[in-house]
Amino acid sequence: MQKTILGAVLILCALSAQTPTNRNTAPAIIIGAADIQATLKKAPADSVTDQAIRTVAVGNLNVGVGVVHRSAKAAQTSIAHDELTEIYHILAGSGTLVTGGTLTKPERFPADSQTVKELAGPSISGAALENGVSRKVHAGDVVIIPAGTGHWFSSIDGSIDYEVMRVDPGKLLSLK
């Protein structure tokens, strides 16, 4: 069911980005399960690691796919992306995701940082989120985080791994 929802969201993003002159002109991009698992295995066990796998041009926007590993032993910070919408598909583990509210101790990422160029576009990080909405997420869940919405994991049960799809209408991310 979750794969169906995730697939539908990605298809809608792709279709909304196309114009009549570019429909059905490019082949599909497939990122296999083996690539996802191999990328996750590169993450140190007690860390927070966000790794881009592919970022491709899709009509009027770019779409990035990556994986994130988060350990409860690593410090968690909050973040809000100015222009990117993110879609999480939780692969393994669980935790409490907080969205909305206000970032505490906000700091803008430098424009030339890897985070801005390859992962998230212009963004602000914070120590936490105040007055957000907390929800428990588990393997199989899909979460859509609109651009500008602060988010962070306030707690993680051991570790959590998730795919992240980044919808980039400003084509800010480097193609990979």
Secondary structure, DSSP 8 states (H G I E B T S, - for coil): -HHHHHHHHHHHHHHHH--TTTTT-S------HHHHHHHHHTS-TTSEEEEEEEEEEETTEEEEEEEEEEETTS---EEEESS-EEEEEEEEEEEEEEESSEESS-EE--TTSHIIIIIISSEEEES-EES-EEEEEETT-EEEE-TT--EEEEEEEEEEEEEEEEEETT--S---
